[in-house]
Amino acid sequence: MADREQVKPLAPSAFQTRSDDEEALSMQLKLKKRRYIQCCGCVAALLLIQAVVILVLFFTVFRIQDPMIRLNSVTIQRLEFFQNGSLRTDVNVTLLADVSVKNPNVATFKFNNSTTLIYYGGRVVGEGDHLQGKAKPRRTLRRNVTVDIIPEKILAVPSLMSDIASQALNISSYTRISGRVRILNIIKKNVVVKFNCTMTYRLSGQEFHGESCRPELDY
């Protein structure tokens, strides 16, 4: 009888073992939960950093800027169209414009065929075509544009004789160039540049003076 009574105290030991297992399982669950929260926090931080970097690049490096056009010089290749104070109609006048297209972007600026019009006395007296081209990233494309002037249209300007007497012809030009800037096939921008210039042709020196240009941008 005494031996049987000594076996009974073993029951609390088994209960204590089950309690330790539950506590260990609870600690493992808490540890996994903590690691999961830390992992989610790291992923969220990386996504936030990536979003900030993309936003900064979008407003700095990837921000598309407007191309700039500059008229470097204008010359007339045939100077014999004025003789003895009169205009020869049997000679076609060729005007040569040296134009630069500056692309400040990190992507190529591709532009289509464009046209330059020459005005005198408010009338179109000449027209020239630009072939399509590409201005490389952060580079300046320089090219010559040939414009044919029609003497008959100059003769139709009422103020021609008075301008010849003053030895000065006030001429203006209008150029329109349309193109597109595309970055990584994601960011795209269509640009239309309108370029207006005014200048004075001095008959005495047979050259242009006072070139003044004003660009206009459309999107």
C-alpha positions in Angstrom: 0.0 0.0 0.0 2.9 2.4 0.8 4.4 1.8 -2.7 1.2 2.6 -4.5 0.8 5.9 -2.6 4.4 7.0 -3.6 3.6 6.7 -7.4 0.7 9.3 -7.3 2.9 12.5 -7.1 4.2 11.8 -10.7 1.0 13.4 -12.3 2.0 17.1 -11.6 5.3 16.5 -13.5 3.4 15.5 -16.7 1.3 18.6 -16.4 4.3 20.8 -16.0 5.8 19.3 -19.3 2.7 20.3 -21.3 2.9 23.8 -19.9 6.5 24.2 -21.0 5.6 23.0 -24.5 2.8 25.5 -24.8 5.1 28.3 -23.6 7.8 27.3 -26.2 5.2 27.2 -29.0 3.9 30.6 -27.9 7.5 32.0 -28.0 8.0 30.6 -31.5 4.8 32.2 -32.8 5.8 35.5 -31.3 9.2 35.2 -32.9 7.8 34.4 -36.3 5.3 37.3 -36.0 8.2 39.7 -35.2 10.2 38.5 -38.1 7.2 38.9 -40.4 6.7 42.4 -39.2 10.3 43.2 -39.7 10.3 41.7 -43.2 7.2 43.7 -44.1 8.8 46.8 -42.8 11.9 46.3 -44.9 9.9 45.7 -48.0 7.8 48.9 -47.3 11.0 50.9 -46.7 12.6 49.6 -50.0 9.4 50.5 -51.9 9.3 53.9 -50.4 13.0 54.5 -51.2 12.4 53.3 -54.8 9.4 55.6 -55.1 11.4 58.6 -53.9 14.3 57.8 -56.3 11.9 57.6 -59.2 10.2 60.8 -58.2 13.5 62.6 -57.9 14.7 61.3 -61.3 11.4 62.3 -62.9 11.8 65.9 -61.8 15.5 66.1 -62.5 17.2 63.8 -64.9 14.1 62.5 -66.7 12.3 65.9 -66.8 11.8 66.7 -70.5 13.0 70.2 -71.3 12.1 72.3 -74.3 14.5 72.1 -77.3 16.1 75.4 -78.2 16.6 76.8 -81.7 19.0 79.5 -82.7 19.5 81.4 -85.9 23.3 81.8 -86.2 23.5 83.7 -89.5 21.7 84.5 -92.7 23.4 85.1 -96.0 22.3 85.5 -99.6 24.2 83.3 -102.1 23.3 85.4 -105.2 24.0 89.0 -104.8 23.4 90.2 -108.4 19.6 90.3 -108.1 19.9 94.1 -107.3 21.5 96.1 -110.1 21.5 99.9 -110.5 18.9 100.2 -107.8 16.4 97.8 -109.5 15.4 94.2 -108.9 16.2 91.6 -111.5 13.3 89.2 -112.1 15.4 86.7 -114.1 17.5 85.7 -111.2 16.3 83.5 -108.4 17.5 84.6 -105.0 18.8 81.9 -102.6 18.9 82.7 -98.9 21.0 80.4 -96.6 20.2 80.3 -92.9 22.5 78.7 -90.4 20.3 77.1 -87.7 21.2 75.2 -84.5 18.8 72.9 -82.6 20.0 72.3 -79.0 18.6 69.3 -77.2 19.1 69.6 -73.4 17.4 66.2 -72.6 18.9 62.8 -71.8 17.0 61.4 -74.8 17.1 62.1 -78.5 14.9 64.8 -79.9 13.4 63.5 -83.2 11.8 66.1 -85.5 9.9 65.8 -88.7 10.1 67.7 -91.9 9.5 71.4 -91.3 9.2 74.7 -93.3 10.7 78.1 -93.1 8.8 81.1 -94.6 10.3 84.4 -95.5 8.1 87.5 -95.2 8.6 91.0 -96.7 6.0 93.7 -96.4 3.7 91.2 -94.7 3.7 88.8 -97.6 5.4 85.5 -98.2 8.2 85.9 -100.6 10.1 82.7 -100.1 9.9 79.2 -98.7 12.4 76.5 -97.7 12.0 72.9 -96.4 14.0 71.3 -93.5 14.5 67.6 -93.7 13.7 65.4 -90.7 16.5 64.8 -88.3 17.7 63.9 -84.8 19.4 66.0 -82.1 21.3 63.6 -79.9 21.0 63.8 -76.1 22.5 67.0 -74.7 24.0 67.9 -78.1 23.4 70.7 -80.6 22.5 69.8 -84.2 23.7 72.5 -86.7 22.5 72.6 -90.3 21.9 75.0 -93.2 18.5 75.7 -94.5 18.1 76.9 -98.0 15.2 79.2 -98.9 14.3 80.3 -102.4 13.2 83.9 -102.7 10.9 84.7 -105.6 11.7 88.2 -107.1 8.2 88.6 -108.6 6.7 88.4 -105.1 9.1 91.1 -103.8 8.1 93.4 -106.7 4.5 93.1 -105.6 5.2 94.7 -102.2 4.0 98.4 -102.3 6.8 99.7 -100.1 9.7 98.2 -102.2 10.7 101.4 -104.0 10.8 103.4 -100.8 12.8 100.6 -99.1 15.3 100.6 -102.0 15.7 104.4 -101.6 16.4 103.9 -97.9 18.8 101.1 -98.8 17.2 98.8 -96.2 14.7 96.0 -96.5 12.9 94.7 -93.3 12.5 91.0 -93.6 11.1 88.4 -91.2 11.1 84.6 -91.1 8.9 82.0 -89.6 10.0 78.4 -88.9 8.0 75.6 -87.4 9.6 72.4 -86.2 7.6 69.5 -84.7 9.1 66.5 -82.9 9.1 64.2 -80.0 11.3 63.4 -77.0 10.9 59.8 -75.6 12.7 58.5 -72.5 12.8 54.7 -72.0 9.5 54.3 -74.0 7.7 55.5 -70.8 7.9 59.3 -70.8 6.9 60.9 -74.1 6.4 64.5 -75.0 5.4 66.1 -78.3 6.9 69.5 -79.0 6.2 72.1 -81.7 8.7 74.9 -81.8 7.7 78.1 -83.7 10.6 80.4 -84.4 10.0 84.0 -85.5 12.9 86.2 -86.6 13.2 89.8 -87.8 16.2 91.3 -89.6 17.2 94.1 -91.9 19.0 93.6 -95.3 21.3 96.5 -96.1 21.6 97.0 -99.8 24.9 99.0 -99.5 26.7 96.2 -97.7 24.6 93.4 -99.1 24.2 91.7 -95.7 21.8 91.2 -92.9 21.9 93.2 -89.6 20.0 93.2 -86.4 18.7 89.6 -86.3 16.2 89.2 -83.5 14.5 85.9 -82.8 11.7 84.9 -80.6 10.8 81.2 -80.0 7.3 79.9 -79.2 6.4 76.5 -77.9 3.3 74.4 -78.3 2.5 71.0 -76.7 
